[in-house]
Amino acid sequence: MNKEADDVRGNVSKAYTRGRKPRAMCESSGSKSMQKGGLAKRDRTPSSFARPAVAFALVAALAGGCAHKWQDLKKPERQRSFTLDKDYARTETRGIGVKWVEGLHAGVYALSAEDDDGWYFAGAGPCVIKLSGDNGEEFLKTGKSKAPLLPGGLWLPKKGVNKEAKLFYVFSGESPAPTGALVGAIVAGGKGDVIFIGYGSEKEFVNGLEIADK
């Protein structure tokens, strides 16, 4: 691993040790359940409101006006990547008791974009795990789900930026639940937006990544 990769990991470690609570740019985190051995321990939280909650959270994120367009982000000059040998996911219960399973699918994550504060390491295809309700339960039991994964990856802060790691995915412009005309227009206008999910709880996972130059 080179010096710049060490700087990224060291900067992430510094953000955690200062006692800051996890914060995402467009999605907030709530209570969390840490995982062991790649998958977190399951609980029995009711999930009857999962689909409406997904739609509500999505509209709130898009209407917040804080998203970058993926195609507008600066492309990096260097080639860097890390590899996950197996899926990594956590469980976290938020809002009205909806349990989310969120993480990354096994594979190679290459540095694909940057902004003023950090680096975007993206998977080669749909790779972000973001599941709730029965889909999340199915994944925890079997490691698979009928619901699709999302294109995206992991955002890491640059040297000197005191922010925590985030998952990110690129929004498709389609809602997971039926919507009215106004909400539908907001959702459609969000196509290509980069949506963040705070991942500050997973410091061991982030600090353990081996980022290498190609």
PyRosetta script that sets phi, psi and omega in degrees:
from pyrosetta import init, pose_from_sequence

init()
pose = pose_from_sequence("MNKEADDVRGNVSKAYTRGRKPRAMCESSGSKSMQKGGLAKRDRTPSSFARPAVAFALVAALAGGCAHKWQDLKKPERQRSFTLDKDYARTETRGIGVKWVEGLHAGVYALSAEDDDGWYFAGAGPCVIKLSGDNGEEFLKTGKSKAPLLPGGLWLPKKGVNKEAKLFYVFSGESPAPTGALVGAIVAGGKGDVIFIGYGSEKEFVNGLEIADK")
pose.set_psi(1, 138.6)
pose.set_omega(1, -176.0)
pose.set_phi(2, -90.0)
pose.set_psi(2, 176.3)
pose.set_omega(2, -176.1)
pose.set_phi(3, -62.6)
pose.set_psi(3, -38.9)
pose.set_omega(3, -177.9)
pose.set_phi(4, -66.0)
pose.set_psi(4, -38.2)
pose.set_omega(4, 177.4)
pose.set_phi(5, -64.1)
pose.set_psi(5, -41.3)
pose.set_omega(5, 177.0)
pose.set_phi(6, -60.7)
pose.set_psi(6, -38.4)
pose.set_omega(6, 179.0)
pose.set_phi(7, -61.2)
pose.set_psi(7, -42.1)
pose.set_omega(7, 179.9)
pose.set_phi(8, -61.6)
pose.set_psi(8, -48.9)
pose.set_omega(8, -178.0)
pose.set_phi(9, -66.5)
pose.set_psi(9, -39.4)
pose.set_omega(9, 179.7)
pose.set_phi(10, -65.0)
pose.set_psi(10, -37.9)
pose.set_omega(10, 179.0)
pose.set_phi(11, -66.3)
pose.set_psi(11, -39.4)
pose.set_omega(11, 176.7)
pose.set_phi(12, -62.3)
pose.set_psi(12, -44.2)
pose.set_omega(12, 179.8)
pose.set_phi(13, -59.2)
pose.set_psi(13, -41.7)
pose.set_omega(13, -178.9)
pose.set_phi(14, -62.4)
pose.set_psi(14, -39.0)
pose.set_omega(14, -179.9)
pose.set_phi(15, -63.0)
pose.set_psi(15, -38.3)
pose.set_omega(15, -179.6)
pose.set_phi(16, -71.3)
pose.set_psi(16, -41.4)
pose.set_omega(16, -173.3)
pose.set_phi(17, -72.5)
pose.set_psi(17, -12.8)
pose.set_omega(17, 177.7)
pose.set_phi(18, -83.4)
pose.set_psi(18, 1.5)
pose.set_omega(18, 173.6)
pose.set_phi(19, 77.6)
pose.set_psi(19, 19.6)
pose.set_omega(19, 178.9)
pose.set_phi(20, -76.9)
pose.set_psi(20, 142.5)
pose.set_omega(20, 177.4)
pose.set_phi(21, -78.4)
pose.set_psi(21, 148.2)
pose.set_omega(21, 178.8)
pose.set_phi(22, -58.5)
pose.set_psi(22, 136.4)
pose.set_omega(22, 177.5)
pose.set_phi(23, -142.9)
pose.set_psi(23, 130.9)
pose.set_omega(23, 175.1)
pose.set_phi(24, -103.5)
pose.set_psi(24, 157.1)
pose.set_omega(24, 179.5)
pose.set_phi(25, -69.5)
pose.set_psi(25, -35.0)
pose.set_omega(25, -173.6)
pose.set_phi(26, -130.0)
pose.set_psi(26, -3.4)
pose.set_omega(26, 175.5)
pose.set_phi(27, -141.6)
pose.set_psi(27, 130.5)
pose.set_omega(27, -176.8)
pose.set_phi(28, -94.3)
pose.set_psi(28, 151.7)
pose.set_omega(28, 179.1)
pose.set_phi(29, -100.3)
pose.set_psi(29, 151.4)
pose.set_omega(29, 176.2)
pose.set_phi(30, -120.3)
pose.set_psi(30, -144.3)
pose.set_omega(30, 179.7)
pose.set_phi(31, -64.6)
pose.set_psi(31, 151.0)
pose.set_omega(31, -172.7)
pose.set_phi(32, -132.8)
pose.set_psi(32, 156.2)
pose.set_omega(32, 174.8)
pose.set_phi(33, -124.0)
pose.set_psi(33, 114.0)
pose.set_omega(33, -177.1)
pose.set_phi(34, -72.2)
pose.set_psi(34, 150.3)
pose.set_omega(34, -176.4)
pose.set_phi(35, -101.8)
pose.set_psi(35, 157.7)
pose.set_omega(35, 175.9)
pose.set_phi(36, -130.0)
pose.set_psi(36, 136.9)
pose.set_omega(36, 176.6)
pose.set_phi(37, 65.8)
pose.set_psi(37, 28.2)
pose.set_omega(37, 174.7)
pose.set_phi(38, 98.6)
pose.set_psi(38, -29.9)
pose.set_omega(38, 179.3)
pose.set_phi(39, -130.8)
pose.set_psi(39, 141.7)
pose.set_omega(39, -176.8)
pose.set_phi(40, -81.2)
pose.set_psi(40, 158.6)
pose.set_omega(40, 176.6)
pose.set_phi(41, -67.6)
pose.set_psi(41, 137.2)
pose.set_omega(41, -177.2)
pose.set_phi(42, -80.6)
pose.set_psi(42, 153.3)
pose.set_omega(42, 170.0)
pose.set_phi(43, -125.6)
pose.set_psi(43, -173.6)
pose.set_omega(43, -175.0)
pose.set_phi(44, -114.6)
pose.set_psi(44, 34.9)
pose.set_omega(44, -179.0)
pose.set_phi(45, -64.8)
pose.set_psi(45, 130.1)
pose.set_omega(45, 178.3)
pose.set_phi(46, -60.6)
pose.set_psi(46, 145.6)
pose.set_omega(46, -177.6)
pose.set_phi(47, -133.2)
pose.set_psi(47, 29.9)
pose.set_omega(47, -176.9)
pose.set_phi(48, -67.5)
pose.set_psi(48, -19.9)
pose.set_omega(48, -179.9)
pose.set_phi(49, -102.9)
pose.set_psi(49, 18.6)
pose.set_omega(49, -172.0)
pose.set_phi(50, -61.7)
pose.set_psi(50, -49.2)
pose.set_omega(50, -175.4)
pose.set_phi(51, -65.2)
pose.set_psi(51, -47.7)
pose.set_omega(51, 175.2)
pose.set_phi(52, -60.2)
pose.set_psi(52, -36.1)
pose.set_omega(52, -179.7)
pose.set_phi(53, -66.0)
pose.set_psi(53, -38.5)
pose.set_omega(53, 177.5)
pose.set_phi(54, -61.0)
pose.set_psi(54, -47.6)
pose.set_omega(54, -179.2)
pose.set_phi(55, -63.0)
pose.set_psi(55, -42.6)
pose.set_omega(55, -179.7)
pose.set_phi(56, -63.0)
pose.set_psi(56, -46.1)
pose.set_omega(56, -179.9)
pose.set_phi(57, -61.8)
pose.set_psi(57, -38.6)
pose.set_omega(57, -179.6)
pose.set_phi(58, -65.0)
pose.set_psi(58, -46.5)
pose.set_omega(58, 179.8)
pose.set_phi(59, -63.9)
pose.set_psi(59, -39.8)
pose.set_omega(59, 178.6)
pose.set_phi(60, -61.3)
pose.set_psi(60, -41.1)
pose.set_omega(60, 179.9)
pose.set_phi(61, -65.5)
pose.set_psi(61, -45.2)
pose.set_omega(61, -177.5)
pose.set_phi(62, -70.4)
pose.set_psi(62, -36.6)
pose.set_omega(62, -177.8)
pose.set_phi(63, -76.2)
pose.set_psi(63, -13.6)
pose.set_omega(63, -176.9)
pose.set_phi(64, -71.0)
pose.set_psi(64, -16.9)
pose.set_omega(64, 176.3)
pose.set_phi(65, 72.0)
pose.set_psi(65, 22.0)
pose.set_omega(65, -175.2)
pose.set_phi(66, -110.2)
pose.set_psi(66, 7.8)
pose.set_omega(66, -174.5)
pose.set_phi(67, -90.7)
pose.set_psi(67, 143.1)
pose.set_omega(67, 169.0)
pose.set_phi(68, -86.5)
pose.set_psi(68, 152.7)
pose.set_omega(68, 168.1)
pose.set_phi(69, -86.8)
pose.set_psi(69, 131.3)
pose.set_omega(69, -176.6)
pose.set_phi(70, -57.0)
pose.set_psi(70, -42.0)
pose.set_omega(70, -176.0)
pose.set_phi(71, -70.1)
pose.set_psi(71, -16.3)
pose.set_omega(71, -178.8)
pose.set_phi(72, -92.3)
pose.set_psi(72, -10.1)
pose.set_omega(72, -178.7)
pose.set_phi(73, -70.2)
pose.set_psi(73, 146.9)
pose.set_omega(73, 178.8)
pose.set_phi(74, -66.9)
pose.set_psi(74, 137.9)
pose.set_omega(74, 177.1)
pose.set_phi(75, -86.5)
pose.set_psi(75, 134.7)
pose.set_omega(75, -176.8)
pose.set_phi(76, -72.6)
pose.set_psi(76, 154.3)
pose.set_omega(76, 179.5)
pose.set_phi(77, -86.7)
pose.set_psi(77, -24.1)
pose.set_omega(77, -178.0)
pose.set_phi(78, -101.5)
pose.set_psi(78, 155.2)
pose.set_omega(78, 176.6)
pose.set_phi(79, -105.6)
pose.set_psi(79, 117.6)
pose.set_omega(79, -179.6)
pose.set_phi(80, -139.8)
pose.set_psi(80, 157.9)
pose.set_omega(80, -178.0)
pose.set_phi(81, -163.3)
pose.set_psi(81, 164.8)
pose.set_omega(81, 167.5)
pose.set_phi(82, -138.6)
pose.set_psi(82, 159.8)
pose.set_omega(82, -176.3)
pose.set_phi(83, -124.4)
pose.set_psi(83, 134.9)
pose.set_omega(83, 172.6)
pose.set_phi(84, -105.1)
pose.set_psi(84, 123.9)
pose.set_omega(84, -179.8)
pose.set_phi(85, -77.3)
pose.set_psi(85, -21.3)
pose.set_omega(85, 178.7)
pose.set_phi(86, -149.1)
pose.set_psi(86, 164.8)
pose.set_omega(86, 178.1)
pose.set_phi(87, -59.9)
pose.set_psi(87, 148.7)
pose.set_omega(87, 173.0)
pose.set_phi(88, -132.7)
pose.set_psi(88, 125.1)
pose.set_omega(88, -179.6)
pose.set_phi(89, -146.3)
pose.set_psi(89, 151.3)
pose.set_omega(89, 174.1)
pose.set_phi(90, -119.8)
pose.set_psi(90, 164.1)
pose.set_omega(90, 170.2)
pose.set_phi(91, -114.6)
pose.set_psi(91, 145.3)
pose.set_omega(91, -178.7)
pose.set_phi(92, -151.9)
pose.set_psi(92, 129.6)
pose.set_omega(92, 179.5)
pose.set_phi(93, -99.3)
pose.set_psi(93, 127.2)
pose.set_omega(93, -175.9)
pose.set_phi(94, -137.0)
pose.set_psi(94, 167.3)
pose.set_omega(94, 172.1)
pose.set_phi(95, 61.1)
pose.set_psi(95, -121.6)
pose.set_omega(95, -176.1)
pose.set_phi(96, -93.2)
pose.set_psi(96, 33.0)
pose.set_omega(96, 177.3)
pose.set_phi(97, 90.5)
pose.set_psi(97, 21.7)
pose.set_omega(97, 178.6)
pose.set_phi(98, -85.4)
pose.set_psi(98, 127.7)
pose.set_omega(98, 178.9)
pose.set_phi(99, -92.8)
pose.set_psi(99, 127.0)
pose.set_omega(99, 179.6)
pose.set_phi(100, -109.0)
pose.set_psi(100, 142.0)
pose.set_omega(100, 171.0)
pose.set_phi(101, -113.8)
pose.set_psi(101, 118.1)
pose.set_omega(101, -171.1)
pose.set_phi(102, -136.6)
pose.set_psi(102, 136.4)
pose.set_omega(102, 179.5)
pose.set_phi(103, 174.7)
pose.set_psi(103, -154.2)
pose.set_omega(103, -175.7)
pose.set_phi(104, -128.9)
pose.set_psi(104, 140.9)
pose.set_omega(104, 176.2)
pose.set_phi(105, -78.8)
pose.set_psi(105, 151.1)
pose.set_omega(105, 178.1)
pose.set_phi(106, -58.2)
pose.set_psi(106, 142.6)
pose.set_omega(106, 178.5)
pose.set_phi(107, 151.7)
pose.set_psi(107, -172.4)
pose.set_omega(107, 180.0)
pose.set_phi(108, -96.4)
pose.set_psi(108, 134.1)
pose.set_omega(108, 179.2)
pose.set_phi(109, -118.0)
pose.set_psi(109, 112.3)
pose.set_omega(109, -175.0)
pose.set_phi(110, -102.2)
pose.set_psi(110, 143.9)
pose.set_omega(110, 175.2)
pose.set_phi(111, -63.2)
pose.set_psi(111, 115.9)
pose.set_omega(111, -171.6)
pose.set_phi(112, -120.8)
pose.set_psi(112, -16.3)
pose.set_omega(112, -179.0)
pose.set_phi(113, -163.6)
pose.set_psi(113, 168.1)
pose.set_omega(113, 176.1)
pose.set_phi(114, -149.1)
pose.set_psi(114, 157.1)
pose.set_omega(114, 168.9)
pose.set_phi(115, -127.9)
pose.set_psi(115, -169.0)
pose.set_omega(115, -176.0)
pose.set_phi(116, -62.4)
pose.set_psi(116, -29.0)
pose.set_omega(116, -172.5)
pose.set_phi(117, -105.0)
pose.set_psi(117, -20.6)
pose.set_omega(117, -172.9)
pose.set_phi(118, -162.3)
pose.set_psi(118, -177.0)
pose.set_omega(118, -175.5)
pose.set_phi(119, -114.4)
pose.set_psi(119, 140.4)
pose.set_omega(119, 178.5)
pose.set_phi(120, -105.9)
pose.set_psi(120, 112.1)
pose.set_omega(120, 175.8)
pose.set_phi(121, -99.6)
pose.set_psi(121, 111.4)
pose.set_omega(121, -173.1)
pose.set_phi(122, -108.2)
pose.set_psi(122, 146.8)
pose.set_omega(122, 174.9)
pose.set_phi(123, -78.7)
pose.set_psi(123, 166.4)
pose.set_omega(123, -177.1)
pose.set_phi(124, -72.9)
pose.set_psi(124, -21.4)
pose.set_omega(124, 179.7)
pose.set_phi(125, -151.7)
pose.set_psi(125, -160.8)
pose.set_omega(125, 176.7)
pose.set_phi(126, -58.2)
pose.set_psi(126, 122.8)
pose.set_omega(126, -171.6)
pose.set_phi(127, -145.4)
pose.set_psi(127, -12.5)
pose.set_omega(127, -178.0)
pose.set_phi(128, -87.6)
pose.set_psi(128, 124.5)
pose.set_omega(128, 178.3)
pose.set_phi(129, -88.6)
pose.set_psi(129, 118.4)
pose.set_omega(129, 178.1)
pose.set_phi(130, -144.7)
pose.set_psi(130, 90.1)
pose.set_omega(130, -171.3)
pose.set_phi(131, -128.5)
pose.set_psi(131, 151.2)
pose.set_omega(131, 176.8)
pose.set_phi(132, -143.5)
pose.set_psi(132, 168.9)
pose.set_omega(132, 177.5)
pose.set_phi(133, 59.7)
pose.set_psi(133, -139.8)
pose.set_omega(133, -178.0)
pose.set_phi(134, -62.0)
pose.set_psi(134, -33.8)
pose.set_omega(134, 179.3)
pose.set_phi(135, -63.7)
pose.set_psi(135, -40.9)
pose.set_omega(135, 177.4)
pose.set_phi(136, -66.4)
pose.set_psi(136, -41.5)
pose.set_omega(136, 178.7)
pose.set_phi(137, -62.9)
pose.set_psi(137, -41.4)
pose.set_omega(137, 179.1)
pose.set_phi(138, -61.5)
pose.set_psi(138, -41.5)
pose.set_omega(138, -179.6)
pose.set_phi(139, -65.9)
pose.set_psi(139, -41.1)
pose.set_omega(139, -179.8)
pose.set_phi(140, -64.5)
pose.set_psi(140, -32.9)
pose.set_omega(140, -179.5)
pose.set_phi(141, -79.7)
pose.set_psi(141, -39.2)
pose.set_omega(141, -169.0)
pose.set_phi(142, -119.4)
pose.set_psi(142, -14.8)
pose.set_omega(142, -173.9)
pose.set_phi(143, 79.7)
pose.set_psi(143, 7.9)
pose.set_omega(143, -179.6)
pose.set_phi(144, -135.0)
pose.set_psi(144, 164.0)
pose.set_omega(144, 177.3)
pose.set_phi(145, -153.9)
pose.set_psi(145, 147.0)
pose.set_omega(145, 175.6)
pose.set_phi(146, -70.2)
pose.set_psi(146, -26.4)
pose.set_omega(146, 179.1)
pose.set_phi(147, -73.8)
pose.set_psi(147, 142.2)
pose.set_omega(147, -177.4)
pose.set_phi(148, -74.0)
pose.set_psi(148, 154.4)
pose.set_omega(148, 169.4)
pose.set_phi(149, -78.8)
pose.set_psi(149, 170.2)
pose.set_omega(149, -175.2)
pose.set_phi(150, -115.2)
pose.set_psi(150, 147.3)
pose.set_omega(150, 175.1)
pose.set_phi(151, -71.5)
pose.set_psi(151, 135.5)
pose.set_omega(151, -179.4)
pose.set_phi(152, 159.8)
pose.set_psi(152, -142.1)
pose.set_omega(152, -178.5)
pose.set_phi(153, 166.9)
pose.set_psi(153, -136.5)
pose.set_omega(153, -174.7)
pose.set_phi(154, -126.1)
pose.set_psi(154, 132.1)
pose.set_omega(154, 175.0)
pose.set_phi(155, -99.6)
pose.set_psi(155, 131.2)
pose.set_omega(155, 177.8)
pose.set_phi(156, -123.7)
pose.set_psi(156, 140.2)
pose.set_omega(156, -177.6)
pose.set_phi(157, -70.7)
pose.set_psi(157, 149.8)
pose.set_omega(157, 175.0)
pose.set_phi(158, -76.8)
pose.set_psi(158, 167.9)
pose.set_omega(158, 178.3)
pose.set_phi(159, -58.0)
pose.set_psi(159, 130.5)
pose.set_omega(159, 178.4)
pose.set_phi(160, 88.0)
pose.set_psi(160, -4.9)
pose.set_omega(160, 179.4)
pose.set_phi(161, -98.0)
pose.set_psi(161, 118.1)
pose.set_omega(161, -175.8)
pose.set_phi(162, -89.7)
pose.set_psi(162, 67.3)
pose.set_omega(162, 177.2)
pose.set_phi(163, -132.0)
pose.set_psi(163, 159.3)
pose.set_omega(163, -177.0)
pose.set_phi(164, -96.3)
pose.set_psi(164, 162.2)
pose.set_omega(164, 179.8)
pose.set_phi(165, -65.1)
pose.set_psi(165, 152.0)
pose.set_omega(165, 178.2)
pose.set_phi(166, -139.6)
pose.set_psi(166, 144.5)
pose.set_omega(166, 162.8)
pose.set_phi(167, -73.5)
pose.set_psi(167, 153.7)
pose.set_omega(167, 171.5)
pose.set_phi(168, -141.8)
pose.set_psi(168, 151.6)
pose.set_omega(168, 172.4)
pose.set_phi(169, -140.9)
pose.set_psi(169, 155.8)
pose.set_omega(169, -178.3)
pose.set_phi(170, -98.7)
pose.set_psi(170, 118.9)
pose.set_omega(170, -173.5)
pose.set_phi(171, -70.7)
pose.set_psi(171, 138.9)
pose.set_omega(171, -174.8)
pose.set_phi(172, -84.6)
pose.set_psi(172, -16.1)
pose.set_omega(172, -176.6)
pose.set_phi(173, 90.4)
pose.set_psi(173, 11.1)
pose.set_omega(173, 179.5)
pose.set_phi(174, -122.7)
pose.set_psi(174, 142.0)
pose.set_omega(174, -179.9)
pose.set_phi(175, -89.6)
pose.set_psi(175, 143.4)
pose.set_omega(175, 176.9)
pose.set_phi(176, -76.6)
pose.set_psi(176, -5.9)
pose.set_omega(176, -179.9)
pose.set_phi(177, -143.0)
pose.set_psi(177, 156.4)
pose.set_omega(177, 179.1)
pose.set_phi(178, -57.8)
pose.set_psi(178, 143.4)
pose.set_omega(178, -178.6)
pose.set_phi(179, -137.9)
pose.set_psi(179, 164.6)
pose.set_omega(179, 173.9)
pose.set_phi(180, -81.0)
pose.set_psi(180, -179.1)
pose.set_omega(180, -175.5)
pose.set_phi(181, -62.9)
pose.set_psi(181, -45.9)
pose.set_omega(181, -177.5)
pose.set_phi(182, -65.3)
pose.set_psi(182, -47.9)
pose.set_omega(182, 179.3)
pose.set_phi(183, -63.3)
pose.set_psi(183, -39.4)
pose.set_omega(183, 178.8)
pose.set_phi(184, -60.9)
pose.set_psi(184, -38.1)
pose.set_omega(184, 179.2)
pose.set_phi(185, -67.6)
pose.set_psi(185, -39.5)
pose.set_omega(185, 177.7)
pose.set_phi(186, -62.8)
pose.set_psi(186, -44.6)
pose.set_omega(186, -178.8)
pose.set_phi(187, -63.7)
pose.set_psi(187, -46.9)
pose.set_omega(187, -178.9)
pose.set_phi(188, -62.7)
pose.set_psi(188, -36.3)
pose.set_omega(188, 179.8)
pose.set_phi(189, -69.5)
pose.set_psi(189, -14.4)
pose.set_omega(189, -179.8)
pose.set_phi(190, -88.2)
pose.set_psi(190, 4.8)
pose.set_omega(190, -179.4)
pose.set_phi(191, -58.2)
pose.set_psi(191, 129.0)
pose.set_omega(191, -179.3)
pose.set_phi(192, 89.5)
pose.set_psi(192, -5.8)
pose.set_omega(192, 178.0)
pose.set_phi(193, -68.1)
pose.set_psi(193, 145.4)
pose.set_omega(193, 174.3)
pose.set_phi(194, -93.4)
pose.set_psi(194, 118.3)
pose.set_omega(194, -179.0)
pose.set_phi(195, -107.0)
pose.set_psi(195, 132.2)
pose.set_omega(195, -177.8)
pose.set_phi(196, -101.7)
pose.set_psi(196, 150.2)
pose.set_omega(196, 173.5)
pose.set_phi(197, -128.9)
pose.set_psi(197, 118.0)
pose.set_omega(197, -179.3)
pose.set_phi(198, -56.4)
pose.set_psi(198, 132.6)
pose.set_omega(198, -179.4)
pose.set_phi(199, -129.6)
pose.set_psi(199, 27.7)
pose.set_omega(199, -179.0)
pose.set_phi(200, -65.0)
pose.set_psi(200, -20.6)
pose.set_omega(200, 179.7)
pose.set_phi(201, -68.9)
pose.set_psi(201, -20.9)
pose.set_omega(201, -172.7)
pose.set_phi(202, -99.4)
pose.set_psi(202, 52.4)
pose.set_omega(202, -174.6)
pose.set_phi(203, -65.3)
pose.set_psi(203, -36.6)
pose.set_omega(203, 179.5)
pose.set_phi(204, -63.1)
pose.set_psi(204, -43.7)
pose.set_omega(204, 178.5)
pose.set_phi(205, -60.9)
pose.set_psi(205, -49.7)
pose.set_omega(205, -176.9)
pose.set_phi(206, -64.5)
pose.set_psi(206, -45.5)
pose.set_omega(206, -177.7)
pose.set_phi(207, -67.8)
pose.set_psi(207, -21.3)
pose.set_omega(207, -179.8)
pose.set_phi(208, -86.4)
pose.set_psi(208, -5.0)
pose.set_omega(208, -179.6)
pose.set_phi(209, -67.7)
pose.set_psi(209, 138.5)
pose.set_omega(209, 176.8)
pose.set_phi(210, -105.8)
pose.set_psi(210, 101.6)
pose.set_omega(210, -177.7)
pose.set_phi(211, -93.1)
pose.set_psi(211, 123.8)
pose.set_omega(211, -174.8)
pose.set_phi(212, -124.6)
pose.set_psi(212, 149.9)
pose.set_omega(212, 171.6)
pose.set_phi(213, -81.1)
pose.set_psi(213, 144.3)
pose.set_omega(213, 177.5)
pose.set_phi(214, -85.6)
pose.dump_pdb("model.pdb")
